[in-house]
Amino acid sequence: MTDQAIAGAPGGESRPVELASRRTGMSFQRTRMSADRTLMSVIRTALSLISFGFTIAKVFQKLQEAGHIAGAESPRNFGLSLVVVGILMLFVGIVYHIQFMLGLRHERKAMVGAGLVHGQSVFPPSLTLITALILLLIGITAVVSIVFQVWPFG
């Protein structure tokens, strides 16, 4: 095959270079989705810790209020500890995710500037990150509710 037979991409690029550029661009999307899956794993674990800890704390609080048990501070503290660990885990996961995504965007912009990748596709907002932030707020609200026995879970 001659160079004329494989040419045809805009700007005089050869077809193999164009295909490599597209594959590289798609690899950025796969990496982004992989980062979202990692954050989803953090969300699942944090949600389990938060919900299990909240349940333990509230069950023993209700048993103490009903007069069935006396001195339920240890189970309440254990439940509170699980909620706090879940919140911390979620916070660290969110910070890591944001740092990773900013690094990925920076790398992609550099490759677009060098002409190695097309800059046509955009990075939409991460629904996984939005979900993680909402869960973080719910977790903080749960801690406030357990400690001060107030709204909305008190």
Secondary structure in CASP SS format (residue, H / E / C, confidence):
PFRMAT SS
TARGET T0000
AUTHOR 0000-0000-0000
METHOD secondary structure of the structure
MODEL  1
M C 1.00
T C 1.00
D H 1.00
Q H 1.00
A H 1.00
I H 1.00
A E 1.00
G C 1.00
A C 1.00
P H 1.00
G H 1.00
G H 1.00
E C 1.00
S E 1.00
R H 1.00
P H 1.00
V H 1.00
E H 1.00
L H 1.00
A H 1.00
S H 1.00
R H 1.00
R H 1.00
T H 1.00
G H 1.00
M H 1.00
S H 1.00
F H 1.00
Q H 1.00
R H 1.00
T H 1.00
R H 1.00
M H 1.00
S H 1.00
A H 1.00
D H 1.00
R H 1.00
T H 1.00
L H 1.00
M H 1.00
S H 1.00
V H 1.00
I H 1.00
R H 1.00
T H 1.00
A H 1.00
L H 1.00
S H 1.00
L H 1.00
I H 1.00
S H 1.00
F H 1.00
G H 1.00
F H 1.00
T H 1.00
I H 1.00
A H 1.00
K H 1.00
V H 1.00
F H 1.00
Q H 1.00
K H 1.00
L H 1.00
Q H 1.00
E H 1.00
A C 1.00
G C 1.00
H C 1.00
I C 1.00
A C 1.00
G C 1.00
A C 1.00
E H 1.00
S H 1.00
P H 1.00
R H 1.00
N H 1.00
F H 1.00
G H 1.00
L H 1.00
S H 1.00
L H 1.00
V H 1.00
V H 1.00
V H 1.00
G H 1.00
I H 1.00
L H 1.00
M H 1.00
L H 1.00
F H 1.00
V H 1.00
G H 1.00
I H 1.00
V H 1.00
Y H 1.00
H H 1.00
I H 1.00
Q H 1.00
F H 1.00
M H 1.00
L H 1.00
G H 1.00
L H 1.00
R H 1.00
H H 1.00
E H 1.00
R H 1.00
K H 1.00
A H 1.00
M H 1.00
V H 1.00
G H 1.00
A C 1.00
G C 1.00
L C 1.00
V C 1.00
H C 1.00
G C 1.00
Q C 1.00
S C 1.00
V C 1.00
F C 1.00
P C 1.00
P C 1.00
S C 1.00
L H 1.00
T H 1.00
L H 1.00
I H 1.00
T H 1.00
A H 1.00
L H 1.00
I H 1.00
L H 1.00
L H 1.00
L H 1.00
I H 1.00
G H 1.00
I H 1.00
T H 1.00
A H 1.00
V H 1.00
V H 1.00
S H 1.00
I H 1.00
V H 1.00
F H 1.00
Q C 1.00
V C 1.00
W C 1.00
P C 1.00
F C 1.00
G C 1.00
END
